[in-house]
Amino acid sequence: MAWKIPLSDIAMDGEEVDAVRDVLQSRWLSMGPVTEEFEAAFARYLGAEHAFAVSNGTAALHIAHAVLGIGSGDEVITPSLTFVATANSVLYCGARPVFADIAGPDDLNVAWEEIAAKITPETRAITVVHYGGYPCDMQPILDLARDHDLRVVEDAAHAVGATYRGQKCGTIGDVGCFSFFANKNLATGEGGMVVTDDDDLAERIRVMRSHGMTTLTWDRHRGHGYSYDVTAIGYNYRTSEVASALGIVQLRRLAENNARRKRIAGRYRKLLEGVEGIECPFAGAVDKESSHHIFPVVLSQDLSRAGLQEALKEKGIQTSIHYPPIHLFTYYRGLFGDTRGSLPKTEFAGEHEMTLPLYPGMTDDEVEYVCTAIAGAAPGILAGGRGAA
Ligand SMILES: *Cc1c(COP(=O)(O)O)cnc(C)c1O
């Protein structure tokens, strides 16, 4: 289907084409000097000591939990209102994700009070997700972690460039994880980054990313040794020079693209103000700067989301849902039992949240078109009434 207004769109031009051509002409495709340059630039941008490029954001999350020593019998507290990879990465380590509820319809981030209620003697870590690029309330979460000797992982897949009290998201906890999937604010098609300030964790991340080996193919190509040792279990979570070349250009443009996203989000808020049944969460966070990865709205209970999504589709507008809660998925119910009702605020958001189109190139007219379509359709679509599904 060719959307008139898609949910997201990449922001790339000739600079990316040139960067990729340079890599092809260099005749070196696997992880090497361009990746090192991307890592250095990314670390500098965040103000992090170490950054390691990996194959995707899920690999970043797996490595983060693994290097923190999380394993069988351990519990990691995470939100359920996130992409399934957040929790899957805990399962990869043999540990159990324990889901904590969100703050509410105005703040879809996991709430520190809900995290506190889930801490047991088995808890080893808290893995937060900065939903939509809106930073979590990190201070009370860091306090909890300190008091209970827990590690903090940040799933910052949405939050590249977002800040909490002036500090970049991804550098606040012990390990930060980023995704450069095709629809993320910084896109390389597939890709990710693991960041930390801890030298020991950094060394473990470096080795785990490439089979637990002590040298890379690139090192040997440069004549730095003929062999290698394997010092730990590792994976092939490397990235490629093509992805890293895209990443360098995308990173240079990130601040400008995030500023455009911010402007569009502000326009949405203004135009949707007073539209009955539509609430825009995350209003008025003072010490936080969002990266505006997505623009979520929460519909009132009497408005059919399916009906509204269908009406917008008829106007060529693509919408989405962030997220179907993880604890309700068939696989997770199989593992942990049917826990429907255990996270009421998450489940409400799972049923009533709708995500509107947002991308740096979106025009004012396009934002207005979406808002006019919503305001026109919403009054006629009542749950159980016309258009309900
Ligand atoms: C995209 C995303 C991931 C996974 O990243 P991939 O690069 O697709 O593996 C993890 N967590 C969240 C919240 C995401 O949005």
The ligand as a Gaussian input file, in Angstrom:
#p B3LYP/6-31G(d) Opt

LIG

0 1
 C       14.164000      -1.220000      17.814000
 C       14.151000      -1.605000      19.243000
 C       14.958000      -2.631000      19.764000
 C       15.731000      -3.606000      18.897000
 O       16.570000      -3.063000      18.001000
 P       16.954000      -3.873000      16.666000
 O       18.044000      -3.040000      16.095000
 O       15.734000      -3.897000      15.809000
 O       17.401000      -5.226000      17.063000
 C       14.982000      -2.833000      21.133000
 N       14.232000      -2.096000      21.956000
 C       13.413000      -1.121000      21.497000
 C       12.621000      -0.332000      22.475000
 C       13.335000      -0.869000      20.128000
 O       12.498000       0.076000      19.683000

